[in-house]
């Protein structure tokens, strides 16, 4: 407890400097650890941003090979609701991702029940876990509890998520490799604090003494008395000089102000180490309205999706049984929406082309479904190509055989007319009234006068869809002949 309160720069017999292991200091003289790196605003922002976004995105379970969601599963409840008795899912997932970003590994001890299911996932701090390789090539975990007790946890009882790894057993910590870069940033921050604590002056100045000191002791006494007069609570007060001494103030040089550029470089370097766009952690020098949205999408695809795939692989390997036939996915749709205009055009394109229903489009916007909007729309100017070998839709060739290369224009026209007739009949059934003659003429490619005549002949407004469809097809056939 006593040593932890002494500054790391203290090289006295009581200082932490002499108790540090070899290699933990950077060339700048700064001791760089995961906790020390977090004192840099850029590192804290990068880690909290990634960890927060990974905790924000919901995890989905799907039946393998389909898009049918599985909403009831004990592992899904652990991941999205409550993983253990101490934490909710957001703070737990945020903490685990923070461990991966700073230390390269995240550990959770698995507490299983008698049926083989998982009751809790208890996180273990990476600094308190060591991986031990056994003689047979397997490995296990040595966990040090808060009370100092050391336990051995078998591999099957520990959910271990690794970052980038060189041996497949332990993930690599970014801080270990970025020590020089982050040490420079911490050194610049420390220098800046001291610089401004000294009124933004590298030194207070120097004194001109017209005579000579009689001995070294007198010279030392004058220096110390002047320093005491200007230090601590006396800073900024008027100083009185004796014996004709003159004070010469020293201003800041360009080299002294260079730490500002160093700090800017440190922010960009941290962004590179963590793989996030610089504007996400406050470096807006090169960000514009034209490229910032594209950078936001790149952040999702390049940074978040890579991390989510790593977590998904760990879930599949260690938390689910092989025979469960479940696909795990992080739902990033909330990040990929873009602006409101782009989102509206995106949904409109999918709905108009029959890819999704109108209610599915409403679901993307987070709105409740409306009755009657569950059927996909079918564009009138497009029909499905016939399946290969479907002879009834293929043209006759000169030798009397049926062609196998492409459907005839006649078959496509027939399909188009049939679809148009069915759509008109369906609208009549819902609206309870016949459409305008112009609609019938354009849809079925019949003269307007003939469409008006057909409407005049329809005295029975209670015709059902099949009868109305048949009558419209006969109208179209009559017009084509």
Order of alpha helices (4+ residues) and beta strands (2+ residues): alpha-alpha-beta-beta-alpha-alpha-beta-beta-beta-beta-beta-beta-alpha-alpha-beta-alpha-beta-alpha-alpha-alpha-beta-alpha-alpha-beta-beta-alpha-alpha-alpha-alpha
